[in-house]
Amino acid sequence: MNFEYNTTRSELILAEYGRNVQNMVKYIIELPDLEERNKYAQAVIDLMGFLNPHLRDVADFKHKLWDHLHIISGYKIDVDSPYPKPTPEAALVKPQHIGYPQQKITYKHYGKTVEMMIERAKEVEEPERRAALVQGIANFMKMAYVTWNKDSVADETILKNLRELSGGQLQLDENINLNKVEFKPATPARPSNNNNRNRNNGKNRQNNNRQQRNNNTKQRH
C-alpha cells in the first residue's frame, strides 16, 4: 500500500482554502474549453466563499476571491474574470508603513485624552462653563487613576496633577470633593442558594433512607 505524505505533496499556496480547492483549480487550468473553464471557475469561487465566510465582511469580497483564485493557480488560469487579473509583481509590493504616533504623554494613567480635554478647557472664557469642565475633567482623572493603578487616590493628588498638566491655568478649590471612586478587589463568589438547597436535599434523602432501613429492621424482629 502506498501512502501519501504532506512532505511529498505540492506546496499549499493558500492554506485557508485547502488542498481540494487547489486541485480543482489545477484541473480547471488544464481544461481546453474557455466556456467550461468559466463555469468551473465560478463554482470554485462560490466554494471558496463558503469555506471562508469571514471574507464577506471585507469590502468587495468577490474581488478578493477572484484574486485568490489567480494566486492559487500560480497566475496561470485563463478565465473571464469580472475583475482585472492580478500580477505576481503586485503581490510583492509591501504596504506603506503607517508609522507609530510619537506623542509624549506626561501621565500614562490619564492618557492623551485628558491632556486634550485640558487644552480645550483652557480656551473656554465663560467662568461657569469653565468651572464645570474643570470639575468634570478632575472627576475623570480620578476614575482613570484608580482604574490604572488599582488603588485609591487622594483628591489632593488629582488637583496637583491637574495644575501641573494645565500649567497652573486650571485649578479647583482645595476643599472640593471629587466623585467617590474606590478600588474594590474581586471577592470569591459565594455558593449559590441552589447549591445549598441541593446539599440540604441530599442530606434529607440520606436521613429518610436511614429511617426506612431502621423501620424495616424493627419489623423483621
C-alpha positions in Angstrom: 0.0 0.0 0.0 1.4 3.4 -1.0 1.0 6.2 1.5 1.0 9.9 0.5 2.6 12.3 2.9 2.3 16.0 3.1 6.1 16.3 2.6 5.7 14.7 -0.9 2.8 16.8 -1.9 2.9 20.1 -3.7 3.0 23.2 -1.5 -0.3 24.7 -0.5 -0.4 28.2 -1.9 -3.3 29.5 0.2 -3.7 27.1 3.0 -7.1 28.5 4.2 -8.8 27.0 1.1 -7.3 23.6 1.5 -5.8 21.1 -1.0 -9.0 20.1 -2.6 -9.6 23.7 -3.9 -6.1 23.8 -5.1 -6.5 20.6 -7.0 -9.8 21.9 -8.5 -8.0 25.0 -9.8 -5.3 22.8 -11.3 -7.9 20.8 -13.1 -9.6 24.0 -14.5 -6.2 25.2 -15.8 -5.9 22.1 -18.0 -9.5 22.3 -19.5 -9.2 23.2 -23.2 -12.6 24.9 -23.5 -12.9 28.5 -22.2 -16.6 28.3 -21.5 -16.1 25.2 -19.5 -13.3 26.8 -17.6 -15.5 29.8 -16.8 -18.3 27.5 -15.5 -16.0 25.6 -13.2 -14.2 28.7 -12.1 -17.4 30.3 -10.9 -18.3 27.1 -9.0 -14.9 27.2 -7.3 -15.4 30.9 -6.4 -18.7 30.0 -4.7 -17.0 27.2 -2.8 -14.1 29.5 -1.7 -16.7 32.0 -0.3 -18.4 29.2 1.6 -15.2 28.0 3.1 -14.2 31.5 4.2 -17.4 33.3 5.3 -15.4 35.9 7.1 -14.4 37.4 3.8 -18.0 38.6 3.4 -17.0 41.3 5.9 -14.3 42.5 3.6 -15.1 45.3 1.2 -15.6 43.9 -2.3 -15.1 40.3 -1.1 -15.9 38.9 -4.6 -12.9 40.8 -5.9 -10.8 39.2 -3.2 -11.9 35.7 -4.1 -11.1 36.1 -7.7 -7.6 37.4 -6.8 -7.1 34.4 -4.6 -8.2 32.1 -7.5 -5.5 33.6 -9.7 -2.9 33.3 -6.9 -3.8 29.6 -6.3 -3.4 28.9 -10.0 0.1 30.5 -10.0 -1.4 33.2 -12.2 -1.9 30.6 -15.0 -5.7 30.2 -15.1 -7.3 31.6 -18.2 -10.9 32.6 -17.4 -13.1 35.6 -18.0 -12.8 37.3 -14.6 -15.1 40.2 -13.8 -12.1 41.9 -12.2 -8.6 42.8 -13.5 -6.2 39.9 -13.3 -3.6 40.4 -10.5 0.1 40.1 -11.3 2.9 38.4 -9.3 4.7 41.7 -9.0 1.7 43.3 -7.2 1.9 40.6 -4.5 5.5 41.5 -3.7 4.6 45.2 -3.1 4.7 45.9 0.7 2.1 48.3 2.1 3.3 51.7 3.1 4.4 51.9 6.8 1.9 54.0 8.6 4.2 54.8 11.5 3.6 55.0 15.2 2.3 58.0 17.0 5.2 59.9 18.6 3.2 61.7 21.3 4.7 62.2 24.7 2.2 61.6 27.5 3.0 63.1 30.9 0.9 60.7 32.9 0.1 57.4 31.1 -2.7 56.6 33.5 -4.6 59.7 32.4 -3.8 59.2 28.7 -3.6 61.7 25.9 -7.4 62.4 26.0 -7.1 64.1 29.4 -4.4 66.4 28.1 -6.5 67.3 25.1 -9.5 68.0 27.3 -7.4 70.3 29.5 -6.2 72.2 26.4 -9.8 72.7 25.3 -10.9 73.8 28.8 -8.1 76.4 28.9 -9.7 78.1 25.8 -13.1 78.5 27.5 -13.6 82.0 28.8 -17.1 81.8 30.4 -16.4 81.2 34.1 -19.3 78.9 35.0 -18.8 76.7 31.9 -15.0 76.6 32.5 -15.5 75.6 36.2 -17.9 72.8 35.2 -15.4 71.5 32.6 -12.6 71.5 35.1 -14.7 69.7 37.6 -15.6 67.0 35.0 -12.0 66.6 34.0 -10.9 66.2 37.6 -13.5 63.5 38.2 -12.5 61.7 35.1 -8.8 61.9 36.1 -9.7 60.3 39.5 -11.5 57.4 37.8 -8.7 56.9 35.3 -6.1 56.9 38.1 -8.0 54.2 40.2 -8.6 52.1 37.1 -5.0 52.1 36.1 -3.3 51.8 39.5 -5.8 49.6 41.2 -5.6 51.7 44.3 -7.4 54.6 46.0 -6.1 58.1 45.5 -6.5 61.3 47.5 -8.2 64.3 45.9 -5.2 66.4 46.6 -3.1 64.3 44.2 -5.6 64.7 41.4 -5.8 68.5 41.9 -2.0 68.7 42.0 -1.7 66.8 38.7 -4.4 69.0 37.2 -2.4 72.1 37.9 0.7 70.5 36.5 -0.9 69.4 33.3 -2.6 72.8 32.7 0.5 74.8 33.6 -1.3 76.3 36.6 -4.2 77.7 34.5 -6.9 75.2 35.7 -7.5 74.8 39.4 -10.2 73.8 41.8 -10.6 74.7 45.5 -8.6 72.6 47.8 -11.6 71.7 49.9 -13.7 70.4 47.0 -14.7 66.8 47.0 -14.4 64.8 43.8 -16.6 61.9 42.9 -16.0 59.0 45.2 -14.1 56.2 43.3 -12.7 53.2 45.2 -10.8 50.2 44.0 -12.6 47.1 45.1 -10.6 43.8 44.7 -12.6 40.9 43.3 -14.0 38.6 46.0 -14.5 34.9 45.6 -18.0 34.0 44.6 -20.2 32.6 47.3 -22.0 29.3 46.8 -25.4 29.9 45.3 -28.6 29.2 47.2 -29.3 26.4 44.7 -26.1 24.6 45.7 -27.1 24.9 49.4 -30.5 23.7 48.6 -29.2 20.7 46.7 -26.9 19.8 49.6 -29.8 20.0 52.1 -32.0 17.9 49.9 -29.3 15.3 49.7 -29.0 15.2 53.5 -32.7 14.8 53.8 -32.8 11.9 51.4 -30.0 10.2 53.4 -31.9 10.6 56.6 -35.1 9.3 55.1 -33.3 6.2 53.7 -31.7 5.6 57.1 -35.0 5.8 58.9 -36.6 3.5 56.4 -33.9 0.9 56.9 -34.4 1.1 60.7 -38.1 0.6 60.3 -37.6 -2.5 58.1 -35.2 -4.0 60.7 -37.7 -3.5 63.5 -40.5 -5.1 61.5 -38.4 -8.2 60.8 -37.6 -8.6 64.5 
